[in-house]
Amino acid sequence: MRAEPSVLHLDMDAFYASVEQASKPSLRGRPVVVGGTGLRGVVATASYEARRFGVRSAMPVAQARRLCPNAAYLHPRFSLYRQVSSTVMELLQELSPLVEPLSLDEAFVDLAAGPLGAGGSPPGALVCRRVGRDIRAAIRESTGLAASVGLAGSKMLAKIASERAKPDGLLLLEPGTEREFLAPLPVRVLPGVGPATEAALRRAGVTTAGEAVTAGHAELVRLLGQAHGSALHDLARGLDDRPVVAERDAKSVSVEDTFAEDLTDRARVRWEVDRLAGRCVERLRAAGRSGRTVVLKVRSHDFTTVTRSETLRGPTDDPAVVREAAARLLAGVDTITGVRLLGVGVSGLADFTQEDLFAQSGWGGGARAAAEDAPAEHGVAPAPAGGDATWRPPETAAVRRWLPGIDVTHPEYGPGWVQGSGVGRVTVRFETPISGPGRVRTFAVEDPALVVAEPPPLPGASTAGGPASAAGG
């Protein structure tokens, strides 16, 4: 562990919800929940106003609505989140070339590797504190958003410090105070301590980091095994020598959907798997990657989850190959009792593809051409030729789906966002990030003058893309 607090951890506060509040003047100071907006949706991020009612990340949206019925429940807009993230990451890059993004809203920075350490001596606590204050001010000026910062001699301690600094704060751990800081904290804050490990430690009377140190190395090894017990003993004493790494390779790319009603029609299930496979490949190609292993995830009505995978002869980014592999995997899964969730992923990532991709599947050139020429409007992927996916959605289902929170524009009223829709009507509030709260107007859902638009950038936010991963902090 370093003798100076030169590892900085930055975490944007309630990121997705805060971006929505900055983008929509009428929501500032109000509870906002971002996530799935259907009956089975899950909360991605809740604003601090919503958290006061007990709403938290990963909570079912139905439960959140009961706790906070007056919140604005919005569909996520990842293109805008990536724009804002890009602005934040560019500011961090000015501090050091060693910036390790963990998600769109979170990153480590090695201050000793930047200009502050150019003289050969690492920056001291006073300098690091000033940098922490300055970067928070720069982010607020550039995006209007709040960020919390932790500074310490290791990545683990810096991350814990930023969590303790929330919301909108800064916490620096002075060298020599780490053990005292950690001792009263729940053992769950230590990396690698999940529910099972926490339960095993609790049964032995170990509930805090200080108690883990007191238990000693031998007892932790007895409880958890050699590798896990030794690592936990070090972490409980604040020892963490992991470096800040500028490049963090994603291990997989995946997409999944939870359905409002259980799917029992086998053709519909197959069609949805084809659609998800197409979306997965879109993300794969956007990241400039290919993958060798196709993974299918099926969750039944009773929450039983089945995962199947197939490894191809070489990496691919071809939608036909991924769809065909996912279909083969689905053929071995019983879906007769109803499907609640489907997911398709690709792992074993590489930055190249092989030429003989179609030797890996049963597809011929004609099927490939048909799939590539077929339209995929609104993210709806075509079903493979010759397959059994004969189910198709109603023609207007994807075309005029007005999700709350999405951006629209109207030739007379200008840019706005959808507040809600139903019974053939859609309600829109017309405002921009730099306007005051806007007027609300209602239209027929098929009104041709109302069209989906790109999100307006926040003042000062970059329009470049950000890191590939996402989290809503």
BAPA-550249 format. One record per residue: residue in three letters; x, y negated, z of N, C-alpha, C in turn. Coordinates in steps of 0.1 Angstrom, whole numbers, plus 5000, padded with zeros to 4 digits. Each point is the difference from the previous one (the first is absolute). Layout:
BEGIN
ALAXYZXYZXYZ
...
END
This chain:
BEGIN
MET500850125000499249885000500949885000
ARG499549894993500849884999500149925013
ALA501049935001500249915012499349874998
GLU499449974988499349884998498650034994
PRO499049925002498750024994499849964986
SER500850064991500149964986499150094991
VAL499250095005499050074992498649935003
LEU499549954989498749935000498950094995
HIS498950015007498850074994498949904999
LEU499449994988498949904998498850084996
ASP498949965006498750064998498949894998
MET499450004989498949904997498850045009
ASP499449905006498950035009498750024992
ALA499450125003498750034994500049974985
PHE501050054993500349954987498949994990
TYR499350114997499049994990498949915004
ALA499650005012498949915005500449865000
SER501349975004500549875000500149944986
VAL500450084990500049964986498649964995
GLU499050085004498649974996499649875006
GLN500349985013499649875006500749884994
ALA501350024996500749894993499449974986
SER499550114994499549994986498549955000
LYS499350025011498649975000499749905012
PRO499949874997499949905011498850035009
SER498950054995498850035008500350115011
LEU501050074999500350115009501049975011
ARG500649884999501049965009499449995014
GLY500650075010499550005014498950095002
ARG499650084990498950095001500650155001
PRO499250095005500550145000499950064986
VAL501150064995500250064987500550145001
VAL499450094993500450145000500250044985
VAL501250054997500450054987500150155000
GLY499450064990500150154999498950054991
GLY499750135001498950054992498749955005
THR499249964991498849935003498750095000
GLY500250134996498950095000499750065013
LEU499150095001499650065013501150085006
ARG500950054992501150085005501349934999
GLY500049874998501249924999500850005013
VAL501349974999500849995012500649865000
VAL500249945012500649875002501550004997
ALA500449924991501549994997500649895009
THR499449895002500449895008498949925005
ALA500049965013499049915006500749885004
SER499449884998500549885005500050005015
TYR500749915007500049995014498649965006
GLU499349934992498649975004499250125001
ALA500250104991499250125000500650105011
ARG501349995002500550095010499549975014
ARG499649885002499449975014498750085002
PHE499450044990498850085001500350155001
GLY501350044999500450145001500250064987
VAL500049934989500250054986501650024999
ARG500450114994501450034999500250084987
SER501350004995500350084988499750155002
ALA499750064989499650144999498750045006
MET499349905005498650025005499050024989
PRO499150095001498950004989499349875000
VAL499749964987499449874998498650005007
ALA499350115000498750015006500149965015
GLN501050055006500249975015500349855001
ALA500949954991500449865001498849914998
ARG499150034991498749924998499250005013
ARG499950115007499350005012500649915011
LEU501350005000500749915010500049864996
CYS500149974987500149864996499249984987
PRO498750005002499149994988500149874992
ASN500549905006500049874993501349974993
ALA500950105000501349984993499850014985
ALA500949944992500050024986500850134997
TYR499350094993500650134996500449994985
LEU501350014998500549974986500850124994
HIS499950024987500850094993501449954999
PRO501050085001501449954999500449954986
ARG500849904999500549944987501550025000
PHE500550114996501550035001500849914991
SER499549964989500849924991500449875007
LEU499049945008500349885007501050035012
TYR499850115007500850035011501550024995
ARG500150064988501450014995500649874996
GLN499249914995500649864997500549935013
VAL499250015011500449945012501250075006
SER500050134999501150085005501349964993
SER499949984987501249964992500649875005
THR499149915003500549875006500850025013
VAL499450085009500650035013501450074998
MET500050104991501350084998501049914994
GLU499749914991500949914995500749915010
LEU499249955010500549925011500950085008
LEU499750135003500950085008501350034992
GLN500050014987501250034992501049885002
GLU499549885003500949895002500850015013
LEU499550085009500750025013501150114998
SER499850104992500950114999499750084988
PRO501050074993499750094990499550135005
LEU500150035013499550125006498649985006
VAL499050014991498649995004499450134997
GLU499450075010499450134999498549985002
PRO499249994988498649995001499450145005
LEU499149995010499350125004498650014994
SER499449884996498750004994499949864994
LEU498849964996499849874994500249895011
ASP499850035013500049905010501050025011
GLU501050084997500950045011501450034994
ALA501149955007501350024995501149985011
PHE501150084999501249975008500949924992
VAL500849915007501149924994501250015009
ASP501250034993501350005007500649874999
LEU499949915010500549874999501550005000
ALA500750105006501550004999500550024987
ALA499250064990500550024987499749884991
GLY499449905005499849884992500949895002
PRO499749884996500849885002500449985014
LEU499250035010500349985014501250085005
GLY500250124993501250085004501149994990
ALA500049904991501149994990501349965006
GLY500049945012501349965006500750125007
GLY499550125000500650115006499550035014
SER499349905006499550025014498550014999
PRO499350095006498650015000499349885006
PRO498849974996499349885006499650035014
GLY500149905009499650025014498549985001
ALA499650025013498549995003499449874997
LEU500749895002499449874997499749984986
VAL501050044992499949994985498950094995
CYS499950125005499050104995498649945004
ARG499949955012498749945004499549894991
ARG501049914996499749894991499650054986
VAL500650114996499650064987498650055000
GLY499750075012498750055001498949895000
ARG500349895007499049895000499949944986
ASP501149994993500049934986499350094990
ILE500250135001499350084990498550015002
ARG499649995012498550005003499449874995
ALA500849895002499549874995500050004985
ALA501050064993500050004986498950084994
ILE499750115006498950084995498649935002
ARG499949935011498749935002499949894990
GLU501149934997499949894990499850054986
SER500550124997499950054986498750074998
THR499450065010498850094998498849965009
GLY500349925010499049965010499750115010
LEU500850115000499750125009501050005011
ALA499650075011500850025012500850134999
ALA501250005006500850125000500650015014
SER500250125005500650025013501450064997
VAL501049975009501450044998500550065012
GLY500750114999500850065011501550004996
LEU500849975009501549994998500750095011
ALA500850094996500750095009501250064994
GLY500750085008501250064995499850134992
SER498750044998499750124992498749994994
LYS499750094990498749994993498950035009
MET500150115008499050045009499649885010
LEU501049945006499749905010499449874993
ALA500549974988499449894993498650024996
LYS499650124996498650034997499149995012
ILE500550065011499249995012499849865005
ALA501149924998500049865004498949924992
SER500050034987499049924992498650045003
GLU499850135004498650045005499649935012
ARG501049985009499749935013499949854998
ALA500549954989499949864997498649964993
LYS499350094996498749974993499049955009
PRO499149914995500149944986500849874999
ASP500649984989500649884997501149965010
GLY500950095003501049975010501450054996
LEU500949985009501450044998500550055013
LEU500750125000500650055012501450054997
LEU501049955007501450044998500450075013
LEU500650124998500650085011501449975002
GLU500349935010501449975003500850125002
PRO501350014995500850125002500150035015
GLY499950125004500150055014498750015007
THR498949954993498750015007499150114994
GLU500650084991499150094992499450115009
ARG500850065009499550105009498949955009
GLU500249885005499049945009498749974992
PHE500149964988498949974991499250134997
LEU500750104997499350134996499450075012
ALA500650005011499650095012498550005002
PRO499349895001498650015004499050034988
LEU500650014988499150014988499650154999
PRO498850024994499550144998501050084991
VAL500250125003500950084992499650014986
ARG498749984997499550004986500649904991
VAL500649895006500649904991501350044994
LEU500550115004501350054995499850084987
PRO500849984990499850074987500050155002
GLY499250074993499950145001499150065011
VAL499449915008499150045011498649994995
GLY499450114995498650004996499250065011
PRO498750034997499150055010500450135007
ALA500650094992500450135005501249985010
THR501049924996501249985008499549925013
GLU499249904998499549935012499350085010
ALA499250104995499350095009500950095007
ALA501150054993500950095007500849925011
LEU500449884997500749925010499149965011
ARG498749974998499149975010499850115010
ARG499950124995499950125009501250025009
ALA501149944995501250015009500249885008
GLY499049915000500149885008500849884994
VAL500250014987500849904993499049914992
THR499849885003499149924993500649874995
THR501149965005500749884996501450034995
ALA500649904993501450024995500950015012
GLY499849935010500950015012499950135007
GLU498850065000499950145006500650104991
ALA500149984987500750094991501550005003
VAL500549885003501549995003500250075013
THR499149975010500250075013499950154999
ALA499150054992499950154998501350064996
GLY500849934992501350054996500050084987
HIS501250014994500150064987499650155001
ALA500450075010499850145001498550035001
GLU499249925007498650025002499349974987
LEU500449904993499349964987500350114989
VAL501250065000500350114991499250125004
ARG499850035012499250115004498549984996
LEU499549885000498649974997499850004985
LEU501049944993499749974986501050074990
GLY501050075005501050064991501249914999
GLN501150064994501349935000499949874992
ALA499650014988500149884991499049895005
HIS498850035002499049905004500349955014
GLY500350095009500349955014501249915001
SER501150034992501249925000499749864994
ALA499350004989499749884993499149915009
LEU499050065007499249925009500749945012
HIS501050085005500849955011500849884996
ASP500550004988500849884995499049884998
LEU498950034994499149894997499449935012
ALA499850095010499549945013501049915007
ARG501250024997501149915005500349894991
GLY499249994989500249894991501150024989
LEU500550124999501050044991499550034986
ASP500349934990499550024986501049944991
ASP500750084992501049954991499650004986
ARG498750024997499650004986500349874993
PRO500650004988500349874993498849954993
VAL500049874997499049944991500450044986
VAL499050064993500350054986499249924990
ALA500649944990499349914991499050084991
GLU500450124996499150074991499450125008
ARG498750015000499350115006499150074990
ASP500450124995499350074990498750065005
ALA498949974993498850075004500150154997
LYS499450085008500150154998498850054992
SER499049924999498850054992499149884996
VAL499250024990499049914996498650075000
SER499049945007498750075000498949905001
VAL498850054996498849935002498950095005
GLU499049955008498950085004498849915002
ASP498850075000498849935001499150085010
THR499349935009499050065008498649964994
PHE499150094999498849984993498849975010
ALA499149924996498949965008499150125004
GLU499950094990499250125002500950124996
ASP499950115007500750124997499750044985
LEU501150044993499950044986499850165000
THR498950044994499750144999500050054986
ASP499949914990500050044986501550024996
ARG500350134996501350034997500649924988
ALA499249974990500449924989500349865005
ARG499349945009500349875006501350005007
VAL500250115008501350015007501250004990
ARG499850084990501150014990500249864993
TRP498949934997500249874994500749905009
GLU499750015013500649915009501550035002
VAL500450134999501450045001500749954988
ASP499450014988500649944988500249855001
ARG499049935005500149865002501249965009
LEU500050075012501149975009501450034995
ALA500150114992501350034994500449894990
GLY499149944993500349894991500549885008
ARG499349975011500449885009501450035006
CYS500250125004501350045006501149984990
VAL499850044987501149984990500249854997
GLU498949925001500249864998500949945010
ARG499850045013500949955010501450054998
LEU500150134996501450064998500749924989
ARG499349974989500749934989500349855004
ALA499149945008500349865005501250005008
ALA500350115007501350005008501250054992
GLY499850034987501150044992500550145004
ARG499150085005500450135005499350124993
SER500550125002499350124995500150105012
GLY499250114999500050095011499950144996
ARG500450095008500050154996498950085007
THR499549955011499050085007498749935001
VAL498950064996498749955000499350055012
VAL499349925008499450045012498549965000
LEU499250095004498549985001499650015014
LYS499249905004499450005014498550004999
VAL499450105007498550015001499650005014
ARG499149915004499450005014498650034999
SER499550105007498750055000499049915008
HIS498850035000499049935008500350005015
ASP500650125004500250015015501549965003
PHE500649924992501349945002501250114998
THR499650124997501150104996500749954988
THR501449995001500849954989500850114994
VAL500050024987500850094993501049934991
THR501250035000501049944991500750114992
ARG500049984987500750094990501049934992
SER501050064996501149944992500550094989
GLU500549944989500650084989501249934996
THR501150074999501349944995500250034986
LEU500249904992500250014985501550034997
ARG500350034988501450034997500949885000
GLY499449884998500849885001499149885003
PRO500649895003499149885004499349954988
THR498849945003499149954989499349875005
ASP499649924991499149895002498950004990
ASP499750114995499050024990498750035006
PRO498949924997498750025007499450134996
ALA500350054988499450134996500650115008
VAL501350005002500650115008499549995015
VAL499949895006499649985013498550055002
ARG499249954990498650045001499850154999
GLU500750064991499950154998500550075012
ALA501149965006500550075012499049985012
ALA499449885001499049985011498850084998
ALA499650024987498850094997500350145003
ARG501250054998500450145003499950015016
LEU500549905007500050015014498550005006
LEU499249924993498649995005499350144997
ALA500450074990499350134997500150105011
GLY501149985009500150095011499549955013
VAL499249905000499449945012498550014999
ASP499450055011498550015001499449875004
THR499249944992499349875003498550015001
ILE499550135001498650025000499349935012
THR500649995011499449945012500049855000
GLY500649934990500049865000501449945002
VAL500449904992501349935001499849865005
ARG500749975011499949875006501149914994
LEU501250054997501249924996500850094990
LEU500549934990500950064990501349914999
GLY501150064998501249934998500950074990
VAL500849934992501050054991501349935002
GLY501150075001501349945002501050074992
VAL501249934999501150054993501249985009
SER500850105002501249995008501250064993
GLY501150005006501350044993500349904990
LEU500049875004500149894990501449994994
ALA500049964988501349974992499849874992
ASP501149954994499949884992500150044985
PHE499750124996500050054986498950104998
THR499850034987499150114997500750104990
GLN499450124999500650094990499250004987
GLU500650044989499449994987498950114998
ASP500250125006499150114997498850005010
LEU499449895003499049995010498850104997
PHE499750014987498850074997500250154999
ALA501350045001500350145003499650045014
GLN499849905009499650035013498650025002
SER499149964991498650025001499450074989
GLY498750025000499350074989499649904990
TRP500449885000499649894991500750014987
GLY499349984989500649984987500049864996
GLY500649974989500249864995498649934998
GLY499150084995498749944997499349955013
ALA500150085011499449975012500749885006
ARG501350004999500849885005499549874993
ALA499950014987499649874993498649965004
ALA499150105001498649965004500049945014
ALA500850055009500049945014500649865000
GLU501149984992500649875000499249904993
ASP499250044990499249904993498749975007
ALA499650095009498749975006500049885009
PRO499049925001500049895009500050035015
ALA500749925008500050025014499549875007
GLU499049944995499549875005499750015014
HIS500349905008499749995014500650115008
GLY501150054996500750115007499450134999
VAL499050024991499450134998500850084990
ALA500650115004500950084991499150104992
PRO500450034988499350094992500250145005
ALA499150094998500150145004500850074989
PRO500850115003500850074991499150074989
ALA500550004988499250074989499950155003
GLY498950064998499850145002499850045015
GLY500049905009499850035014498550025003
ASP499750025013498750025004499349885007
ALA500849884999499549885006499049934991
THR498850054999499049944991499249895006
TRP500149985014499349905007500649864996
ARG499149904998500549874997499149905009
PRO500649895004499349905008499049934991
PRO498949945006499149914992500949894994
GLU499549964988500849904992500449885008
THR499149955008500249875007500650015014
ALA500250135004500450025014501449935003
ALA500950024991501449945002500149864995
VAL499149974990500249874993499549885009
ARG498950025007499549895008499950035015
ARG501150055005500150035014500649885008
TRP499249925006500449885007500450035014
LEU501350035002500550035014500249875008
PRO499650005012500249885008501549965001
GLY500249874997501449955001500749984987
ILE499550074990500849994987499749864994
ASP501049974991499949864994499250014987
VAL499349894998499249984988500249864995
THR499549974988499949874995498849984992
HIS499549884999498849964993500349874992
PRO499550004988500349884991499549875006
GLU499050005008499449875005500649985014
TYR500150105009500349985014501550025003
GLY500750064991501550035002500350125007
PRO501150015007500550125007499250025013
GLY499850125004499450035013500250155004
TRP499350055010500250145004498750055004
VAL499850134999498750075003499950015015
GLN498949955005499650025014499250135002
GLY499250044990499350125002499150024988
SER499450134999499150024989499050115004
GLY498950014992499050105003498749954994
VAL499150104998498749984994500149924987
GLY501050034992500149934987500649865001
ARG500549955011500549875001501450005006
VAL500849904997501349995005500249855005
THR500549995013500249875006501549964999
VAL500249884996501449954998500249875007
ARG501149995007500449875005501149944992
PHE499849884995501049944991500949915007
GLU501350045002501049925007501350064996
THR501149925003501450044997500849985012
PRO501250055001500949985012500249855003
ILE499949914991500349865002498749925001
SER498950064999498749925001499550025015
GLY499049935003499350025012499050124999
PRO499350035010499050114999499049974988
GLY499850104992499249974988498550045001
ARG499349974989498650025000499750154996
VAL498950055004499650144998498950004989
ARG500150094990499050014990499750154997
THR498850034995499650144998499750024985
PHE500450114995499950034986499450144998
ALA499550034989499650144996501350084998
VAL500150125004501250084999500550014985
GLU499050004991500450014986500349874993
ASP500049895008500249864994501350004992
PRO500049984987501350014992500949885003
ALA499549895006500949895002500950025012
LEU499650105009500850035012501050114996
VAL501349975001501050114997501150015011
VAL500550125000501150025010501249924996
ALA500849955010501249924997501150045008
GLU501249954997501250035008500049915012
PRO500550055012500149915012500849884997
PRO499549885005500849884999501250015010
PRO501249964996501150015009499949915012
LEU500550035011500149915011501049894997
PRO499849885005501049894998501450055004
GLY501049994991501350045003500450144998
ALA499050094998500250144999500650044986
SER501050095000500550044987499050084993
THR500150014986499150084992500750134997
ALA501250035004500750124997499450115009
GLY500350134996499550115007500950025013
GLY499550065010500750035012500450155001
PRO500350055012500450135002498850104997
ALA500350124996499050094995499150055011
SER500550015013499250065010499149895007
ALA499150055008499049915005499650045014
ALA499849895008499550015014499349885004
GLY499150015009499349885003500249935013
GLY500950045008500549955013499249925009
END
